[in-house]
């Protein structure tokens, strides 16, 4: 029972780090275009994250049942996985890199399952279908959609003066920024719900895999609280260093990234919201000219994406051994 309690507490701690690590996804564009003050933007994002956590449990089911074999996993597997994800989240947060908390958690599950059960512990087909393919197409779709939407905005509203356009789209970002935060909570809070439900199931506390109401509430509160604390290091990277956004570009990036995340959430794809938002930001920047996007910074972000799953898997695999001894 002690192991189960520790696992749940650590999972909620991961959810909290997910909130402050991914705050930039929801608020960087609003803050960088001065649509909202940093503190107000974070407060709005925290409330919207909490609300999004109650949309559906499709992603939670994918995380809990579609990545590793629930018949072979146990609470030690889940604890090692979540600790591995937390370590990688903190390292990339400290470095200011918007890496994927989702992929850190998935990598942790893979690493812990491989050490415990070998290759049979991982559901490779589900991993390819639900994780690998969405990781490739989601930022690409967001890039293209943001590029096309911003071109349409410039064409439709070409009669506006720059000052009027900026004021109007700053107001629009009040809605679009909240939309991104809501979809972020809908997709990301479910990942913690999934691992807690997995821990409850492998412990025998629930007879069938489902997400209890108290788990939804706890995960929603944790990610909302983490969002309020704020991820200012990553916000600066995503909001200013990729390219200097104006309000129409920020609006386009937020609308398209929120749409991609929401549709994927309904189908149970545990997306990296960082991937999607970064892709949309780059797509908006590319409408100016290719040189408007600082591709060196973008390359560093991509590098962090590539490293995330193997790095968090390695950390979780190493942590599994002391966890086995302690518990």
C-alpha positions in Angstrom: 0.0 0.0 0.0 2.9 2.3 0.8 4.3 1.8 -2.8 0.9 2.7 -4.3 0.6 5.9 -2.2 4.2 6.9 -3.1 3.5 6.2 -6.8 0.3 8.4 -6.8 2.1 11.2 -5.0 5.0 11.1 -7.5 2.6 10.9 -10.5 0.9 14.1 -9.2 4.3 15.7 -8.8 5.0 14.8 -12.4 1.7 16.4 -13.4 2.7 19.6 -11.5 6.1 19.7 -13.4 4.2 19.1 -16.6 2.1 22.2 -15.8 5.1 24.5 -15.2 7.1 22.9 -17.9 4.4 23.4 -20.5 3.1 26.7 -19.3 4.9 28.2 -22.3 2.6 26.3 -24.7 -0.4 28.1 -23.5 0.9 31.6 -22.7 4.1 32.3 -24.5 2.5 33.7 -27.6 0.0 35.9 -25.6 2.8 37.3 -23.5 5.2 37.9 -26.3 2.6 39.9 -28.3 1.6 41.8 -25.2 -2.0 40.5 -25.4 -1.8 39.6 -21.7 0.5 40.3 -18.8 2.6 37.3 -17.8 0.8 36.8 -14.5 -2.7 37.2 -15.9 -1.9 34.9 -18.8 -0.6 32.2 -16.4 -3.7 32.5 -14.2 -6.0 32.2 -17.3 -4.0 29.2 -18.5 -4.2 27.5 -15.0 -8.0 27.7 -14.9 -8.4 26.6 -18.5 -5.9 23.7 -17.9 -8.1 22.5 -14.9 -11.2 22.7 -17.0 -9.7 20.8 -19.9 -8.8 17.9 -17.6 -12.5 16.8 -17.5 -13.1 16.6 -21.3 -12.5 12.9 -22.0 -10.5 9.9 -20.8 -9.4 8.6 -24.2 -5.8 9.7 -23.8 -5.7 8.3 -20.3 -6.7 4.9 -21.6 -4.0 5.0 -24.3 -1.3 5.8 -21.7 -2.6 3.3 -19.2 -3.3 0.4 -21.6 -1.7 1.1 -24.9 2.0 1.6 -24.2 3.1 -1.2 -21.9 1.6 -4.6 -21.0 -0.7 -4.1 -18.0 -0.5 -7.8 -17.2 3.3 -7.6 -16.7 3.6 -4.1 -15.2 3.3 -3.3 -11.5 3.5 -0.3 -9.2 7.3 -0.3 -9.3 7.2 0.0 -13.1 4.9 3.0 -12.9 7.0 4.7 -10.1 10.2 4.3 -12.1 8.6 5.6 -15.2 7.2 8.7 -13.6 10.5 9.5 -11.8 12.4 9.1 -15.0 10.0 11.6 -16.7 10.3 14.1 -13.8 14.1 14.0 -14.0 14.1 14.7 -17.7 11.4 17.4 -17.3 13.5 19.2 -14.7 16.7 19.0 -16.8 15.1 20.4 -19.9 13.2 23.0 -17.9 16.5 24.2 -16.4 18.0 24.4 -19.9 15.0 26.3 -21.2 14.2 23.7 -23.8 10.5 23.1 -24.6 10.8 19.3 -24.8 7.8 17.0 -24.5 6.5 16.0 -21.0 4.3 13.5 -22.8 7.2 11.8 -24.5 9.2 11.9 -21.3 6.4 9.9 -19.5 6.1 7.5 -22.4 9.9 7.0 -22.5 9.8 6.4 -18.8 7.1 3.7 -19.2 9.1 2.0 -22.0 12.4 2.0 -20.0 10.9 0.7 -16.8 8.9 -2.0 -18.7 12.0 -3.1 -20.7 14.0 -3.6 -17.6 11.3 -5.4 -15.7 9.8 -7.6 -18.5 12.0 -7.3 -21.5 10.6 -6.6 -25.0 7.3 -8.3 -24.1 6.6 -5.6 -21.6 6.1 -3.0 -24.3 3.2 -2.9 -26.7 5.2 -1.9 -29.8 2.2 -1.8 -32.2 0.2 0.5 -30.0 3.3 2.6 -29.5 3.8 3.1 -33.2 0.2 3.8 -34.0 -0.7 6.0 -31.0 2.6 7.7 -30.3 5.2 7.6 -33.1 3.0 8.5 -36.0 1.2 11.4 -34.2 4.6 12.7 -33.1 5.5 13.1 -36.8 2.3 14.4 -38.3 1.0 16.7 -35.5 3.7 19.4 -35.7 3.7 19.2 -39.5 -0.1 19.7 -39.7 0.2 22.6 -37.1 3.0 24.2 -39.2 1.0 24.0 -42.5 -2.3 25.1 -40.9 -0.8 28.1 -39.1 1.0 29.1 -42.3 -2.2 29.0 -44.3 -4.4 30.6 -41.7 -2.0 33.5 -41.2 -1.8 34.1 -45.0 -5.7 34.1 -45.0 -5.7 36.6 -42.1 -3.3 38.9 -43.9 -5.4 38.7 -47.1 -8.8 39.2 -45.5 -7.8 41.9 -43.1 -5.4 43.8 -45.4 -7.6 46.9 -45.1 -6.7 47.2 -41.4 -4.0 49.5 -40.3 -1.1 47.8 -38.4 -2.3 49.5 -35.2 -5.9 48.4 -35.5 -4.9 44.9 -36.5 -2.6 44.5 -33.5 -5.2 45.8 -31.1 -7.9 43.5 -32.6 -5.8 40.3 -32.6 -4.6 41.0 -29.1 -8.2 40.8 -28.1 -8.6 37.7 -30.2 -5.7 36.1 -28.3 -7.7 36.3 -25.1 -9.9 33.5 -26.6 -7.2 31.7 -28.6 -4.8 31.6 -25.6 -7.5 30.2 -23.4 -8.4 27.6 -26.1 -4.8 26.3 -26.2 -4.6 26.1 -22.4 -7.9 24.2 -22.4 -6.8 21.7 -25.0 -3.4 21.3 -23.2 -5.2 20.4 -20.0 -7.5 18.0 -21.9 -4.5 16.1 -23.4 -1.7 16.4 -20.8 -3.6 16.0 -17.5 -5.0 12.7 -18.9 -1.5 11.2 -19.1 -1.2 11.4 -15.3 -4.7 10.1 -14.9 -3.6 7.1 -17.1 -0.6 6.2 -15.0 -2.4 6.6 -11.7 -5.2 4.4 -13.0 -2.6 1.9 -14.2 -1.0 1.9 -10.7 -4.4 1.3 -9.1 -5.2 -1.5 -11.5 -1.8 -3.3 -11.1 -2.1 -3.0 -7.4 -5.6 -4.5 -7.5 -7.4 -1.4 -6.1 -9.7 -1.4 -9.1 -10.9 -4.5 -10.9 -11.0 -3.1 -14.4 -9.1 -0.2 -15.9 -10.9 3.1 -15.6 -10.2 6.6 -14.3 -12.0 7.3 -11.0 -13.4 10.8 -10.5 -11.0 11.6 -7.6 -8.1 10.9 -10.0 -9.5 13.3 -12.6 -9.9 16.0 -9.9 -6.4 15.5 -8.5 -4.7 15.5 -11.9 -6.6 18.6 -13.0 -5.7 20.5 -9.8 -2.0 19.4 -10.0 -1.5 20.5 -13.6 -3.4 23.8 -13.0 -1.2 24.6 -10.0 1.9 23.8 -11.9 0.8 26.1 -14.7 0.2 28.9 -12.3 3.8 28.6 -11.0 4.9 29.2 -14.5 7.7 28.1 -16.9 9.4 31.4 -17.6 12.6 29.9 -19.0 10.8 27.9 -21.7 8.3 30.8 -22.3 11.2 33.0 -23.4 12.5 30.4 -25.8 9.1 29.7 -27.5 7.7 33.2 -27.3 10.7 35.2 -28.5 13.7 33.3 -29.6 12.1 31.2 -32.4 10.8 34.4 -34.1 9.4 37.7 -33.1 5.6 37.3 -33.2 3.0 40.0 -33.8 -0.6 39.5 -32.6 -2.0 38.1 -35.9 0.8 35.5 -35.9 0.2 34.6 -32.3 -3.5 34.3 -32.9 -3.0 32.0 -35.9 -0.5 29.8 -34.0 -2.8 29.4 -31.0 -6.0 28.7 -33.0 -4.4 26.0 -35.2 -2.4 24.3 -32.4 -5.5 24.2 -30.2 -7.5 22.6 -33.0 -4.9 19.9 -33.7 -4.6 19.1 -30.0 -8.4 18.9 -29.4 -9.1 16.6 -32.4 -6.2 14.3 -31.4 -7.4 14.2 -27.8 -10.9 13.1 -28.9 -9.3 10.1 -30.7 -7.0 9.2 -27.8 -3.6 10.3 -29.2 -1.3 11.4 -26.4 0.3 14.3 -28.4 3.2 16.4 -27.4 1.6 19.8 -27.0 5.1 21.3 -27.2 5.6 19.7 -30.6 2.3 21.1 -31.9 2.7 24.6 -30.5 6.3 24.9 -31.7 5.2 23.7 -35.2 2.5 26.3 -35.3 4.8 29.1 -34.1 7.3 28.1 -36.9 4.5 28.0 -39.5 3.4 31.5 -38.5 7.0 32.7 -38.7 7.5 31.2 -42.1 4.8 33.4 -43.6 7.1 36.4 -43.1 10.1 34.8 -44.8 12.1 31.7 -44.0 14.8 33.7 -42.4 12.3 35.2 -39.9 12.4 31.8 -38.1 15.6 31.3 -36.1 16.2 27.8 -37.3 19.2 27.3 -35.0 17.0 27.6 -32.0 14.4 25.5 -33.7 17.1 22.9 -34.3 17.9 22.8 -30.6 14.2 22.2 -29.8 14.1 19.3 -32.3 17.2 17.9 -30.8 15.5 17.9 -27.4 12.5 16.1 -28.9 14.7 13.4 -30.4 16.5 12.8 -27.1 13.5 12.8 -24.9 12.1 9.2 -25.2 15.5 7.4 -25.0 16.9 9.7 -22.3 13.8 9.4 -20.0 13.7 5.6 -20.8 17.3 5.3 -19.7 16.7 7.3 -16.5 13.6 5.2 -15.6 15.5 1.9 -16.3 18.3 3.0 -13.9 15.8 4.0 -11.2 13.9 0.7 -11.5 16.7 -1.2 -9.6 16.8 0.9 -6.5 13.0 1.1 -6.4 12.9 -2.7 -6.5 15.3 -2.9 -3.6 13.5 -0.3 -1.5 10.0 -1.6 -2.2 
